[in-house]
Amino acid sequence: MQGKTAGKAVFSIVIALLAVAHVSHAITIDAAGMALIGLAMVPWASSWLESIRVGDFEAKFRALQQSVDATKKELDEIKATYQVMQDDYLDDCKAFDPDAPAAELNRLATRLKAKAKGLASIDFLFADLAQTADQGLAFGAACALQVRPQFQAIDGVVRLLDALAQTPDLRGFRLKTIYRLLMAVDEIVKLDARNGRTLLGDAQRRAIAAALQQLARHARCVGDDTEDYAQRIGAKL
């Protein structure tokens, strides 16, 4: 390292002497001479450029990289927390017992609604809702919509109700679950009415009305609270 530094020093001294001699006209330096002097400057120039790169740019880049890494870590931690909350909600949905007393299902609904308020998003509950045979998932989705009514979820709920109404046994769903789904639809319809300018399209309204009418006429719903509730929601459309 010392040898390289000494060599560079010698280059600099020689260049300085040549510059003095040229200025004083002791010698004349032509274009070729200037090129040779330029080459002599390369060792120092490369060191200077390297110093700039390492000392300033690289330091700033390192600080920026550390900031990006810290932000990514925070986002990963937040994402992991949200995933834990979603998994916990789905675990409660799995706790749904189709043979449980009504009072027990009401307690489960209260717990689900409280947890739904803290979720970053409830969209994960509606990806395949229309095709689901998982009554616990349908119950949990309905509870989430009761406290967080969202227009983008209405189509999935209506398709599920329509599909259930077309089966003789409502896919084995309890009327308690059907009633919860109707409550979710009701919350969205009421939210739409509060907006003053409807956000539900005409096609959506027709689909909701048709599903409610079919459900109200279902053999298992006739004479039950679900029949009356479906008709009352339909009257609001």
PASERO-372408 format. One line per 10 residues: for each residue x, y, z of N, C-alpha, C. Coordinates in Angstrom, 3 decimals. Layout:
residues N
X:Y:Z:X:Y:Z:X:Y:Z ~ ...
//
This chain:
residues 237
0.826:-1.208:0.000:0.000:0.000:0.000:0.861:1.259:0.000 ~ 1.973:1.251:0.826:2.865:2.403:0.892:3.592:2.597:-0.424 ~ 3.967:1.468:-1.083:4.644:1.553:-2.369:3.776:2.199:-3.423 ~ 2.474:1.826:-3.428:1.547:2.412:-4.395:1.393:3.908:-4.138 ~ 1.336:4.297:-2.859:1.191:5.712:-2.518:2.423:6.502:-2.932 ~ 3.604:5.904:-2.689:4.858:6.566:-3.065:4.943:6.739:-4.576 ~ 4.522:5.715:-5.289:4.536:5.789:-6.750:3.654:6.899:-7.263 ~ 2.465:7.012:-6.671:1.538:8.075:-7.071:2.119:9.455:-6.752 ~ 2.840:9.543:-5.625:3.452:10.816:-5.241:4.504:11.229:-6.254 ~ 5.303:10.267:-6.691:6.332:10.553:-7.691:5.693:11.067:-8.978
4.592:10.393:-9.383:3.869:10.837:-10.581:3.443:12.294:-10.440 ~ 2.918:12.618:-9.276:2.411:13.977:-9.057:3.535:15.004:-9.108 ~ 4.673:14.645:-8.521:5.809:15.569:-8.514:6.309:15.822:-9.927 ~ 6.424:14.739:-10.674:6.890:14.865:-12.057:5.938:15.739:-12.859 ~ 4.640:15.522:-12.694:3.634:16.312:-13.425:3.740:17.780:-13.038 ~ 3.942:18.048:-11.741:4.057:19.440:-11.286:5.280:20.109:-11.898 ~ 6.412:19.404:-11.950:7.637:19.952:-12.522:7.470:20.232:-14.016 ~ 6.792:19.299:-14.706:6.553:19.497:-16.129:5.642:20.694:-16.369 ~ 4.658:20.851:-15.511:3.748:21.982:-15.661:4.483:23.304:-15.475 ~ 5.394:23.387:-14.465:6.170:24.606:-14.209:7.085:24.902:-15.384
7.713:23.833:-15.883:8.627:24.021:-17.011:7.883:24.498:-18.252 ~ 6.685:23.978:-18.452:5.892:24.386:-19.625:5.441:25.835:-19.515 ~ 5.024:26.215:-18.323:4.575:27.596:-18.123:5.730:28.583:-18.314 ~ 6.902:28.195:-17.840:8.067:29.095:-17.943:8.760:28.994:-19.294 ~ 8.193:28.181:-20.172:8.723:27.988:-21.526:10.099:27.323:-21.536 ~ 10.429:26.709:-20.399:11.698:25.984:-20.375:11.640:24.782:-21.308 ~ 10.463:24.207:-21.402:10.233:23.136:-22.355:8.866:23.367:-22.986 ~ 8.668:22.754:-24.128:7.378:22.844:-24.818:6.729:21.471:-24.825 ~ 5.481:21.430:-24.338:4.757:20.157:-24.271:3.710:20.142:-25.364 ~ 3.824:19.196:-26.288:2.859:19.093:-27.375:1.671:18.234:-26.956
0.821:17.918:-27.943:-0.394:17.132:-27.629:-0.038:15.762:-27.081 ~ 0.996:15.164:-27.648:1.399:13.846:-27.157:1.863:13.917:-25.710 ~ 2.557:15.007:-25.420:3.012:15.182:-24.040:1.849:15.334:-23.070 ~ 0.874:16.095:-23.492:-0.314:16.274:-22.644:-1.033:14.954:-22.424 ~ -1.063:14.133:-23.467:-1.706:12.814:-23.329:-0.973:11.965:-22.316 ~ 0.375:12.043:-22.358:1.181:11.275:-21.401:0.945:11.761:-19.974 ~ 0.811:13.085:-19.838:0.523:13.635:-18.510:-0.852:13.161:-18.020 ~ -1.796:13.122:-18.962:-3.134:12.629:-18.607:-3.089:11.203:-18.117 ~ -2.284:10.382:-18.812:-2.132:9.000:-18.361:-1.501:8.939:-16.981 ~ -0.581:9.829:-16.741:0.069:9.850:-15.429:-0.906:10.196:-14.314
-1.949:10.923:-14.678:-2.963:11.303:-13.676:-3.921:10.176:-13.324 ~ -3.958:9.154:-14.163:-4.955:8.091:-13.971:-4.892:7.464:-12.588 ~ -3.716:7.093:-12.071:-3.699:6.465:-10.731:-4.351:7.310:-9.664 ~ -4.043:8.654:-9.708:-4.655:9.528:-8.713:-6.147:9.732:-8.978 ~ -6.491:9.869:-10.258:-7.894:10.105:-10.599:-8.766:8.937:-10.176 ~ -8.266:7.718:-10.426:-9.059:6.553:-10.035:-9.225:6.489:-8.531 ~ -8.183:6.854:-7.814:-8.277:6.859:-6.344:-9.267:7.897:-5.872 ~ -9.238:9.080:-6.524:-10.167:10.148:-6.141:-11.612:9.761:-6.403 ~ -11.858:9.165:-7.591:-13.207:8.720:-7.922:-13.680:7.639:-6.976 ~ -12.753:6.753:-6.627:-13.119:5.675:-5.691:-13.464:6.258:-4.335
-12.717:7.293:-3.930:-12.990:7.939:-2.653:-14.371:8.568:-2.647 ~ -14.724:9.228:-3.782:-16.058:9.820:-3.882:-17.117:8.735:-3.791 ~ -16.911:7.638:-4.529:-17.907:6.557:-4.554:-18.092:5.962:-3.169 ~ -16.968:5.683:-2.510:-17.046:5.015:-1.210:-17.483:5.994:-0.132 ~ -16.920:7.160:-0.160:-17.150:8.086:0.936:-18.511:8.729:0.947 ~ -19.096:9.037:-0.201:-20.349:9.783:-0.241:-21.499:8.934:-0.763 ~ -21.383:8.518:-2.027:-22.476:7.765:-2.647:-22.771:6.472:-1.903 ~ -21.703:5.741:-1.616:-21.933:4.437:-0.985:-22.534:4.593:0.404 ~ -22.104:5.639:1.120:-22.653:5.885:2.449:-24.145:6.207:2.363 ~ -24.507:7.057:1.377:-25.917:7.399:1.204:-26.717:6.183:0.760
-26.117:5.386:-0.123:-26.811:4.190:-0.585:-27.034:3.221:0.561 ~ -26.021:3.092:1.421:-26.154:2.184:2.561:-27.268:2.646:3.489 ~ -27.358:3.956:3.729:-28.422:4.494:4.588:-29.790:4.251:3.970 ~ -29.869:4.458:2.636:-31.131:4.219:1.948:-31.518:2.752:2.005 ~ -30.541:1.875:1.817:-30.804:0.438:1.871:-31.288:0.005:3.247 ~ -30.674:0.580:4.276:-31.090:0.270:5.642:-32.528:0.728:5.889 ~ -32.872:1.897:5.339:-34.239:2.408:5.492:-35.237:1.500:4.786 ~ -34.885:1.065:3.560:-35.758:0.167:2.809:-35.922:-1.162:3.546 ~ -34.827:-1.681:4.062:-34.876:-2.955:4.791:-35.749:-2.841:6.039 ~ -35.618:-1.700:6.736:-36.422:-1.500:7.950:-37.903:-1.414:7.612
-38.222:-0.696:6.520:-39.617:-0.582:6.093:-40.181:-1.929:5.689 ~ -39.397:-2.700:4.939:-39.839:-4.036:4.521:-40.074:-4.932:5.726 ~ -39.191:-4.822:6.715:-39.360:-5.629:7.926:-40.655:-5.263:8.644 ~ -40.927:-3.947:8.735:-42.159:-3.499:9.388:-43.386:-3.999:8.635 ~ -43.340:-3.917:7.287:-44.470:-4.385:6.481:-44.668:-5.890:6.640 ~ -43.575:-6.630:6.682:-43.662:-8.080:6.869:-44.276:-8.418:8.226 ~ -43.899:-7.637:9.249:-44.447:-7.870:10.590:-45.937:-7.553:10.620 ~ -46.335:-6.443:9.962:-47.759:-6.089:9.912:-48.537:-7.155:9.161 ~ -47.991:-7.602:8.016:-48.647:-8.646:7.224:-48.802:-9.924:8.033 ~ -47.757:-10.276:8.785:-47.818:-11.485:9.615:-48.880:-11.344:10.701
-48.981:-10.134:11.280:-49.998:-9.899:12.313:-51.396:-10.036:11.738 ~ -51.621:-9.444:10.561:-52.931:-9.540:9.917:-53.262:-10.990:9.570 ~ -52.242:-11.740:9.131:-52.477:-13.140:8.785:-52.879:-13.948:10.014 ~ -52.241:-13.638:11.138:-52.599:-14.317:12.398:-54.051:-13.996:12.764 ~ -54.454:-12.742:12.588:-55.823:-12.341:12.912:-56.835:-13.022:11.993 ~ -56.495:-13.139:10.700:-57.381:-13.828:9.769:-57.506:-15.313:10.122 ~ -56.373:-15.934:10.436:-56.390:-17.357:10.803:-57.202:-17.582:12.073 ~ -57.074:-16.641:13.010:-57.827:-16.744:14.254:-59.327:-16.634:13.982 ~ -59.694:-15.737:13.061:-61.116:-15.581:12.716:-61.646:-16.856:12.065 ~ -60.867:-17.430:11.163:-61.287:-18.666:10.500:-61.380:-19.825:11.490
-60.515:-19.816:12.492:-60.591:-20.860:13.528:-61.906:-20.758:14.298 ~ -62.342:-19.517:14.562:-63.629:-19.333:15.236:-64.782:-19.781:14.335 ~ -64.633:-19.544:13.025:-65.661:-20.018:12.087:-65.767:-21.548:12.144 ~ -64.615:-22.198:12.273:-64.598:-23.664:12.345:-65.231:-24.183:13.630 ~ -65.320:-23.300:14.630:-65.933:-23.697:15.902:-67.456:-23.766:15.799 ~ -68.000:-23.361:14.649:-69.450:-23.410:14.443:-69.937:-24.854:14.548 ~ -70.942:-25.054:15.403:-71.534:-26.383:15.600:-72.971:-26.347:15.089 ~ -73.266:-27.057:14.003:-74.622:-27.009:13.441:-75.700:-27.522:14.386 ~ -75.286:-28.251:15.406:-76.254:-28.797:16.365:-76.282:-28.025:17.679 ~ -75.540:-26.921:17.727:-75.459:-26.159:18.976:-76.761:-25.421:19.248
-77.079:-25.169:20.527:-78.275:-24.378:20.863:-78.154:-22.967:20.302 ~ -79.282:-22.323:20.100:-79.299:-20.968:19.538:-78.488:-19.993:20.384 ~ -78.545:-20.149:21.699:-77.820:-19.238:22.591:-76.313:-19.343:22.363 ~ -75.832:-20.553:22.109:-74.398:-20.745:21.862:-73.983:-20.106:20.536 ~ -74.826:-20.227:19.543:-74.523:-19.611:18.252:-74.567:-18.087:18.353 ~ -75.424:-17.564:19.183:-75.472:-16.117:19.398:-74.180:-15.618:20.055 ~ -73.652:-16.410:20.994:-72.383:-16.040:21.628:-71.247:-16.080:20.608 ~ -71.276:-17.086:19.743:-70.262:-17.175:18.693:-70.364:-15.969:17.760 ~ -71.578:-15.581:17.415:-71.787:-14.426:16.536:-71.246:-13.152:17.175 ~ -71.472:-12.985:18.467:-70.960:-11.810:19.184:-69.447:-11.771:19.144
-68.816:-12.928:19.338:-67.355:-12.995:19.307:-66.813:-12.701:17.911 ~ -67.458:-13.243:16.902:-67.011:-13.026:15.519:-67.159:-11.563:15.114 ~ -68.255:-10.942:15.488:-68.469:-9.537:15.127:-67.429:-8.631:15.785 ~ -67.072:-8.949:17.019:-66.057:-8.155:17.709:-64.703:-8.284:17.011 ~ -64.368:-9.492:16.600:-63.080:-9.702:15.933:-63.073:-9.120:14.527 ~ -64.207:-9.148:13.858:-64.283:-8.625:12.490:-63.953:-7.136:12.448 ~ -64.266:-6.421:13.501:-63.989:-4.983:13.539:-62.497:-4.693:13.491 ~ -61.685:-5.633:13.962:-60.242:-5.415:14.010:-59.487:-5.944:12.807 ~ -60.175:-6.603:11.893:-59.507:-7.150:10.715:-59.143:-6.047:9.725 ~ -57.994:-6.194:9.086:-57.592:-5.214:8.069:-58.541:-5.260:6.887
-58.986:-6.448:6.535:-59.921:-6.633:5.428:-60.727:-7.898:5.697 ~ -61.954:-7.930:5.172:-62.769:-9.142:5.308:-62.969:-9.815:3.948 ~ -62.239:-9.341:2.944:-62.396:-9.885:1.598:-62.080:-11.373:1.523 ~ -61.179:-11.850:2.385:-60.785:-13.254:2.346:-61.952:-14.196:2.650 ~ -63.013:-13.671:3.218:-64.168:-14.496:3.566:-65.096:-14.740:2.382 ~ -64.900:-14.016:1.290:-65.891:-14.044:0.202:-65.370:-14.599:-1.120 ~ -64.141:-15.103:-1.122:-63.546:-15.577:-2.376:-64.378:-16.676:-3.040 ~ -64.784:-17.676:-2.262:-65.554:-18.802:-2.818:-66.849:-19.021:-2.033 ~ -67.419:-17.932:-1.558:-68.582:-18.056:-0.678:-69.777:-18.709:-1.369 ~ -70.014:-18.360:-2.634:-71.208:-18.867:-3.329:-71.192:-20.386:-3.460
-69.998:-20.974:-3.554:-69.904:-22.420:-3.742:-69.704:-23.190:-2.442 ~ -69.539:-22.461:-1.334:-69.149:-23.151:-0.112:-70.254:-24.025:0.466 ~ -69.814:-25.150:1.027:-70.712:-25.991:1.802:-70.325:-25.885:3.280 ~ -69.396:-24.975:3.553:-68.900:-24.757:4.915:-69.830:-23.772:5.614 ~ -70.695:-24.304:6.445:-71.679:-23.446:7.104:-71.010:-22.486:8.080 ~ -69.913:-22.920:8.697:-69.189:-22.042:9.616:-68.625:-20.820:8.908 ~ -68.100:-21.020:7.699:-67.572:-19.900:6.921:-68.690:-18.942:6.527 ~ -69.837:-19.481:6.110:-70.977:-18.640:5.744:-71.466:-17.841:6.955 ~ -71.504:-18.490:8.103:-71.924:-17.830:9.342:-70.947:-16.711:9.685 ~ -69.638:-16.990:9.582:-68.622:-15.984:9.899:-68.646:-14.817:8.931
-68.877:-15.100:7.643:-68.950:-14.029:6.652:-70.147:-13.128:6.923 ~ -71.260:-13.732:7.284:-72.468:-12.955:7.587:-72.253:-12.063:8.800 ~ -71.590:-12.594:9.818:-71.323:-11.805:11.025:-70.401:-10.630:10.719 ~ -69.388:-10.865:9.884:-68.454:-9.792:9.524:-69.181:-8.676:8.777 ~ -70.082:-9.046:7.886:-70.819:-8.039:7.109:-71.814:-7.255:7.959 ~ -72.257:-7.835:9.050:-73.180:-7.107:9.919:-72.520:-5.880:10.523 ~ -71.217:-6.000:10.854:-70.520:-4.862:11.474:-69.689:-4.087:10.459 ~ -69.442:-4.703:9.282:-68.671:-4.022:8.243:-69.321:-4.255:6.879 ~ -70.514:-3.719:6.683:-71.207:-3.934:5.399:-70.416:-3.356:4.238 ~ -70.220:-4.160:3.199:-69.423:-3.734:2.052:-70.130:-4.127:0.762
-70.227:-3.171:-0.133:-70.974:-3.405:-1.373:-70.348:-4.497:-2.233 ~ -69.019:-4.606:-2.213:-68.378:-5.590:-3.079:-68.651:-7.024:-2.642 ~ -69.189:-7.206:-1.433:-69.455:-8.551:-0.932:-70.877:-9.027:-1.228 ~ -71.756:-8.116:-1.625:-73.168:-8.465:-1.759:-73.409:-9.538:-2.812 ~ -72.662:-9.491:-3.917:-72.894:-10.462:-4.992:-72.626:-11.889:-4.528 ~ -71.542:-12.074:-3.767:-71.223:-13.405:-3.270:-72.277:-13.931:-2.314 ~ -72.785:-13.066:-1.442:-73.814:-13.477:-0.483:-75.118:-13.823:-1.208 ~ -75.487:-12.996:-2.186:-76.735:-13.234:-2.925:-76.640:-14.526:-3.731 ~ -75.490:-14.772:-4.356:-75.316:-16.023:-5.111:-75.405:-17.231:-4.189 ~ -74.871:-17.087:-2.973:-74.967:-18.184:-2.010:-76.423:-18.426:-1.619
-77.155:-17.369:-1.291:-78.559:-17.526:-0.922:-79.371:-18.142:-2.059 ~ -79.077:-17.709:-3.286:-79.775:-18.252:-4.450:-79.475:-19.738:-4.618 ~ -78.207:-20.102:-4.444:-77.819:-21.505:-4.573:-78.446:-22.356:-3.468 ~ -78.498:-21.830:-2.257:-79.105:-22.566:-1.147:-80.596:-22.776:-1.395 ~ -81.264:-21.729:-1.890:-82.711:-21.807:-2.115:-83.078:-22.816:-3.193 ~ -82.131:-23.151:-4.051:-82.409:-24.103:-5.124:-82.207:-25.557:-4.705 ~ -81.769:-25.771:-3.477:-81.608:-27.146:-2.975:-82.749:-27.471:-2.013 ~ -83.196:-28.718:-2.000:-84.340:-29.079:-1.145:-84.077:-28.872:0.343 ~ -82.812:-29.017:0.752:-82.517:-28.938:2.197:-81.656:-27.734:2.560 ~ -81.568:-26.752:1.651:-80.730:-25.575:1.888:-79.278:-25.966:2.184
-78.833:-27.046:1.539:-77.488:-27.609:1.750:-77.259:-28.016:3.194 ~ -78.326:-28.234:3.906:-78.194:-28.616:5.308:-77.932:-27.449:6.242 ~ -77.968:-26.224:5.715:-77.724:-25.047:6.555:-78.888:-24.853:7.529 ~ -78.536:-24.468:8.738:-79.568:-24.134:9.722:-80.259:-22.831:9.328 ~ -81.515:-22.714:9.711:-82.238:-21.470:9.453:-81.593:-20.309:10.215 ~ -80.906:-20.623:11.296:-80.183:-19.605:12.059:-79.088:-18.985:11.194 ~ -78.432:-19.825:10.411:-77.384:-19.329:9.511:-77.994:-18.522:8.369 ~ -79.111:-19.020:7.826:-79.805:-18.296:6.760:-80.221:-16.913:7.257 ~ -80.700:-16.859:8.470:-81.147:-15.591:9.038:-79.974:-14.622:9.157 ~ -78.802:-15.139:9.562:-77.610:-14.282:9.657:-77.221:-13.737:8.280
-77.313:-14.549:7.262:-77.006:-14.094:5.907:-77.983:-13.007:5.467 ~ -79.238:-13.165:5.840:-80.237:-12.141:5.531:-79.931:-10.839:6.275 ~ -79.454:-10.958:7.489:-79.076:-9.769:8.254:-77.941:-9.019:7.553 ~ -77.004:-9.772:6.973:-75.896:-9.151:6.241:-76.423:-8.398:5.018 ~ -77.320:-9.031:4.280:-77.921:-8.380:3.116:-78.671:-7.120:3.551 ~ -79.390:-7.209:4.634:-80.168:-6.078:5.134:-79.257:-4.897:5.471 ~ -78.106:-5.175:6.084:-77.183:-4.094:6.441:-76.661:-3.376:5.200 ~ -76.405:-4.133:4.142:-75.907:-3.521:2.912:-77.004:-2.702:2.230 ~ -78.227:-3.229:2.240:-79.356:-2.499:1.648:-79.607:-1.205:2.422 ~ -79.524:-1.271:3.736:-79.723:-0.069:4.558:-78.595:0.941:4.327
-77.367:0.449:4.179:-76.242:1.337:3.900:-76.443:2.040:2.564 ~ -76.957:1.308:1.594:-77.210:1.883:0.275:-78.266:2.983:0.367 ~ -79.277:2.757:1.176:-80.342:3.750:1.333:-79.823:5.013:2.016 ~ -78.855:4.869:2.917:-78.311:6.022:3.631:-77.440:6.899:2.741 ~ -76.917:6.338:1.678:-76.031:7.101:0.801:-76.772:8.157:-0.009 ~ -78.093:8.025:-0.115:-78.854:8.975:-0.912:-78.799:8.636:-2.387 ~ -77.605:8.395:-2.889:-77.437:7.972:-4.285:-77.043:6.502:-4.263 ~ -77.873:5.635:-4.824:-77.657:4.206:-4.694:-76.345:3.763:-5.334 ~ -75.676:2.864:-4.667:-74.454:2.265:-5.195:-74.718:0.859:-5.723 ~ -75.903:0.360:-5.467:-76.297:-0.936:-6.003:-76.872:-0.734:-7.407
-76.370:-1.496:-8.357:-76.877:-1.384:-9.712:-78.240:-2.045:-9.869 ~ -78.915:-1.755:-10.956:-80.240:-2.333:-11.208:-80.171:-3.858:-11.288 ~ -79.123:-4.365:-11.931:-78.972:-5.813:-12.051:-78.785:-6.454:-10.672 ~ -78.025:-5.770:-9.810:-77.828:-6.290:-8.454:-79.139:-6.302:-7.673 ~ -79.901:-5.256:-7.821:-81.181:-5.178:-7.112:-82.133:-6.293:-7.572 ~ -82.147:-6.524:-8.870:-83.004:-7.603:-9.378:-82.532:-8.962:-8.863 ~ -81.230:-9.158:-8.814:-80.686:-10.429:-8.326:-80.998:-10.628:-6.843 ~ -80.872:-9.562:-6.066:-81.191:-9.644:-4.635:-82.666:-9.971:-4.443 ~ -83.537:-9.261:-5.154:-84.986:-9.475:-5.022:-85.364:-10.894:-5.407 ~ -84.786:-11.407:-6.490:-85.112:-12.758:-6.946:-84.669:-13.803:-5.930
-83.463:-13.635:-5.374:-82.959:-14.593:-4.380:-83.813:-14.566:-3.120 ~ -84.234:-13.364:-2.706:-85.062:-13.249:-1.503:-86.440:-13.885:-1.712 ~ -87.019:-13.675:-2.884:-88.330:-14.271:-3.177:-88.249:-15.795:-3.201 ~ -87.216:-16.311:-3.825:-87.063:-17.762:-3.904:-86.843:-18.357:-2.523 ~ -86.066:-17.641:-1.710:-85.804:-18.126:-0.349:-87.081:-18.098:0.483 ~ -87.872:-17.035:0.344:-89.107:-16.911:1.117:-90.096:-18.014:0.774 ~ -90.028:-18.532:-0.459:-90.945:-19.594:-0.877:-90.414:-20.997:-0.590 ~ -89.217:-21.092:-0.091:-88.628:-22.405:0.168:-89.418:-23.116:1.271 ~ -89.574:-24.410:1.115:-90.388:-25.199:2.050:-89.895:-25.072:3.490 ~ -88.600:-24.999:3.676:-88.059:-24.905:5.037:-88.240:-23.512:5.631
-88.398:-22.511:4.791:-88.501:-21.130:5.284:-89.945:-20.675:5.497 ~ -90.860:-21.279:4.760:-92.266:-20.885:4.875:-92.731:-21.067:6.314 ~ -93.306:-20.007:6.873:-93.781:-20.055:8.253:-92.701:-19.751:9.267 ~ -91.453:-19.571:8.805:-90.338:-19.267:9.714:-90.025:-17.771:9.654 ~ -89.239:-17.312:10.628:-88.842:-15.905:10.635:-88.060:-15.528:9.379 ~ -87.369:-16.490:8.789:-86.593:-16.191:7.579:-87.500:-15.759:6.425 ~ -88.704:-16.349:6.337:-89.642:-15.960:5.288:-90.038:-14.496:5.449 ~ -90.409:-14.132:6.660:-90.838:-12.758:6.917:-89.704:-11.767:6.693 ~ -88.505:-12.148:7.139:-87.361:-11.242:7.017:-86.990:-11.036:5.545 ~ -86.986:-12.094:4.762:-86.667:-11.982:3.343:-87.653:-11.064:2.628
-88.917:-11.168:2.979:-89.927:-10.304:2.364:-89.744:-8.845:2.779 ~ -89.388:-8.632:4.010:-89.205:-7.250:4.478:-87.999:-6.582:3.814 ~ -86.942:-7.342:3.611:-85.769:-6.776:2.915:-86.147:-6.477:1.457 ~ -86.885:-7.406:0.834:-87.293:-7.203:-0.552:-88.122:-5.963:-0.732 ~ -88.914:-5.629:0.257:-89.768:-4.434:0.163:-88.960:-3.142:0.183 ~ -87.716:-3.205:0.670:-86.875:-2.004:0.720:-86.187:-1.714:-0.606 ~ -86.161:-2.703:-1.466:-85.440:-2.528:-2.733:-86.241:-1.678:-3.730
//
